[in-house]
Amino acid sequence: MIALSTEPPPSKPVVRGLERLAVTGAAGWLGQNLLHSLAVSPVAENVRGLAFSEQERARIRSANPDVETVVGDLRKEATVRALCESMRDGVIIHTAGLIHPQRIRDLYEVNVDGTRGLLQAAVKAGVRRVVVLSSNSPCGCNPHRDHLFDEESRPNPYMHYGRSKLAMEQVVHEFQENGKLETVIIRAPWFYGPFQPARQTLFFQMVRDGKAPLVGDGGNRRSMAYTGNLASGLLLAATHPAAAGETYWIADAVPYTMSAVIDTVERLLETEFGQTCRHGRMRLPGFVSDVAEVVDRGIQATGFYHQKMHVLSEMNKTIACSVEKARRELGYQPEVALEEGMRRSMQWVMEHGGL
């Protein structure tokens, strides 16, 4: 006998056209994917992007030449005021944020204070909704490998990055509660896809060269978000009436084991992109990540940050989430999974300088 589910099917996506849309972090990894999605399937008549420099302005034009660009520092009042100018009843998608800082205080200045300033400017300008990109870090790491975070999971922020993102979320909630602004929080895990930065290409190179670190047995699971899936989720959050005031996890349909991620990258590099792989792994016992975590916490306690130590501290941990709320309420459909997403990532890398 086949058991029939009593759960209602996911609703179809509801996309409400926008007259005005602004994107912070528009020149970043995710921002460029979002602008590209808007160029292919426009949902807004007028799109504005925030760039930090003239070099970033050029990247925005490359991703979508029709985007108006404001150049400036998110932390400056004049910058956010210019971004929000003439944005009455419009929507802002706030993807700008700091992940790997030089100093710990930079995390709070950008992620918390920068977001607060943006929301203040949005209220003054009469912006209708702001969609704010958060992270898995406010929830930290799963208690065991079979566990999935959802929107009801209690916060347990992972070090200062997680604390800064949780503090940012609390600021967003304050603005939602005062009734002057609709807000949506999107929690996204490790993402991958075109327009990737050098650190992701380095990961591909390490896999090819047999130096990809595999800490423990590789069975720990990671939720990942293909940037096209994440862009789709952000646009649903920007346009769906039901999203106002809500928080959603947005990721691929299922998490992947670390072994599966590395194996997939290796297979695609060799069979489809002509790379000679050494079929090796830098195998490290699980306690190496635990030691790295202790060292990382010590470094951060001094006010500084070491990117490689921080990344190593997470390598044996499960960080996995459920996207069922987004499926159910927004009609979110993560159509691209790991193999196809990595294939598209590698194709982009090959078209922009190769490995």
N, C-alpha and C positions, 0 to 999 in steps of 0.2 A: 504494500500500500504506500502511496506517495503522500506524504504529509503536506498539506497546503498551508502556506503562511497566512496568518490572520493580520499581519502588519499591512497597513495601506501602502500602495506603491509610492515611490518618490514623486512629488509634484513636478510638473513641467516647469522649466525655468521661466521666470517672469522677468522680462527685460523692459524697463521703462526708459524711453529715450530721454536724454539729457540735453539741455541747451548749453550748459557750461560745465566743464569738468577740468579740474586742476590736479596735477600729479607731482608730489614731492619725490625727490630721489629719482627723477625721470631719467637721468643718465646712468643709473646703476644697473646691475644685473637684471633685477626684476623689473625696474622701471622701463628699460628698453624693450623687454618682452611685452609689457603692458601697452606701450605706445605702438608697437608693431601690431598687436591684436586690435587696437583701435583703428589702425590704418586699414586692416583687412576687413574688419566688421565694425564700422563706426556706430557707436551708440550715443555720441555727443556731437553737437554741431560745432562747438568751439572747445578746443583743448589747449590748456596751458601747462607748461612744465617748469619745474624749478631746477636750475643747474647751479653748481657751486662755482664754476669757472667757465671761461670761454671755450676751453677744451671740451668740457662737458656739454656746452651748447652744441658743438659740432656733432657729438654722439647722438644727441636728441634729434637733430635734423636728419641724421643718417637713418635712425629708426623710424621717424615719421616727419617728413618735411613740412607738414601742415601745422605743426605744433608751435604756438607762440611760446617764447622762452623768457623767463625771468632769471637773472643771474644774481646770486647773493648767498649769504650765510643764513641757514635756517634759524640760527640763534639770534639774529638781528631783527629788531622790530620793523625796521624799514623794509627788509626783505619779505617778511610774511605779509606785511601790509600791501606791498606791491603785488604779491601773488594773489591775494584775496580781492584786490580791486575789481569792481564791476562783476563780482561773483554772486550777487544776490540770487537766492534760490538755487544756486549751483551746488556741486558736490566736489569734495576734495578727497583724493586717495593718497594717504600719507604713508609712503614706503620708505622715506628717508630715515636712517638710523645708523648708529655706530655699533659694530660687532667686535672688532679687534682694535682697541684703542692703544695709544702709547701710555696714557695715564688713566687711572680708574675714574678720576673726577670727570674726564671727558665723556664717559658713558652717561653720567647723570645730566651734564650740561646739554648734550644733544638729545638723548632719548626722553628725558623727563622735561627739562626746562624748554627745550626746543619745541616739544609737542604742546606744552602749555601755552607758549607764545603763539603758536599757530592756531590753536583753538580760540584763544582770545581774539585774534585778528579775524577769524572766521565768524565769530558771533557779531563783532562790530560791522562786518561787511554784509551780514544777512545770509551767509551760506546756510543751506538747508541741512546738509549731511556731510560728515567726515568719516571716512573709513580708515582705520588705523591698523597698520601692520604690526603685530606683536610676534611672539616666538613661542617655541616649546619651553624655553628656559624658565618662565615663571612657575611651571609645574615641576621642573627638575627632571629627574630620572624615574622610570617606572620601578615599583617595588619588586617586580619579578618579570620574567620574560613573556608570560602570557597576558600581562596586564596591558590595557589600553587606556590612555587618558581620554576623558570626554569633557564637556563644558561644565560638568559638576565637580570635577576633580579639585581637591583642595590645593592651593598654592604651596609650593615648596621650592622656592627659587634656587637655581644653581649659580652660586657665586654672584659677583657683582653685576655681570651682564643680566642674569635672571632677575636680580633685585631692581635694576634700572628699568627693565621691561614691565615688571609688576607695578612699580611706582608709576610708570607711564599709564598703565591700564587704570590705575586708581584715579589719575587725573582725568582720563577719558570718562570714567563713570561719574565724576563730579559734574562735568559739563552736561552729560545726558540727564542727570537728575535735576539740574536747574531749569530744564525745559526750554532752553533757548537754542538747542542744537541737537539734531539727531546724530548719534554716533553708532559705529559698528566696529567691533574688535575682531581681527582675523589673526588666529594663531597659526603660524606656519613653521614646519620643521626644516631640516636641511633641504635646500632645493638645488635643482640641477637643470641645465638646458642651455640653449643658445645665449650669446652675449656674455658667456661666463668669464669670470676674472682669472688672473694668472694662477691663483691658488688651486682652482679646480683643474686647470690644464696640468699643473704639477702633479695632481693626484693621478691623472691618466698616465703621465710619464713614469711615475713610481710603479704603477701596475705593470706597464710594459717592461720596465727594467727589473722586475722581480723584487722590488723594494717596498711594496705596499704593506704597511704594518697591519698585522692581524693579531690582535691582543686577545688572549684566551682562545677558546675553540671556534670563534667566529659565529657562534649561534645567537648572539645578542641581536635584537631586532631594532631597525631604525625606520621610522616613517620618513618618507622623502616626498617632495613636491616638485613634479615637473613644472617648469615655469609657465608653460601654456595652461596647465591645469590651474595653477595658482592665479594667473591673470584672469581666467574665467571666473574663479571664485570671488576675486576682488570686484569684478564688474557686476556680478550678481549681488554682492553686498552693497554696491553703490546704487543699484537700480531697483532692487526688490523691495516692495513696501513693507514686507514682514521683517526685514532685517534690522529695522531701527531699534536701537537699544540692546542688541544681542551680541553675543560672542560666538564665533564659529572656529572650529579646527578645519583647516583646508590642507589637504595632502593627497597623495595618490590613494587609490582604493584600499590598498593593504600595505603593511610594513614589510620590509625585506631584511633578511639576515645580512650581516656584514660580509659573510662568505659569498652570498649570492650577488651582492653589489660588486665585489672585486672580480668574481668569476665572470659576470656579465660584461664588465668593462674589458677584461682580458680577451674574451671570446670575440667581441665585436672588433677590437683593435686588430686582431690577427686575421679574422676571416673576412672582414668587410673593408678594412682600411689599410691593408698591406703592411702592418707593423709586425716586426719580429719580436715576440714576447718570450721572456726567459722562463715563464711558468714557475716563478718562485714567489715566496712570501717572506716578509720579515716577521717571523713568528716570535711573539713575545708572551710570556706568562701573564695571566690576568692581573697579578698583583702589580705589574708595572704601571698600569693605569691608576691603581690605587695610590702608589707612591707619587706619581705625577700629580695627582689631585692634592696631596699634602703639600708638595712643593709649590703648586699653583696657588693654593690658598695663602701660603707664606709670602709669595711674591706680591699677591694682590693686597695683602695686609700692609705692605709698605707703600701702597699707592701706585704701583706699576703693574705691568701686564706682559706676559710672555706668550705669544700666540701658539707656538708649537707645543709648549707645555700644557696649555689649556686644551688644545685639540686632543693631545695624547691622553689627558685625564678622562676624556669621554669615550675612548675607543672600545672599552669593554662593557659599556653600559647599554641598556635597552631604553630607547626614547621613542615611544610608539603611541599613536593616537587613533581614535575613531572619527570618521567623517560623516557618521550617520545623521547627525542633526542638520548638517548642511545639505545632505541629500534630501532629507525629509522636508525641510522648510524652504529651501531655496531652489530645489531641483538641481543641485550641483552634481555634475557627471564627470568624474575624472577619467577621461577617455584614453589618455596616454599612460602606459605603465613603464616599468624600468627599462626593458630592452629597447623599445621604440624611442623612449626619451633620451637614453644614452646614445642611441644611433644618431638622433638629430643633434645632440650636443657635439659629437665627434665630427659630424659633417660641417657644423659651423666652425669648429676649430681648424679643420683642414682648409676651409675657404678663407681663413684669416691667419695664415702663417704656419699651420700644421703643428706637428709634434716634434 
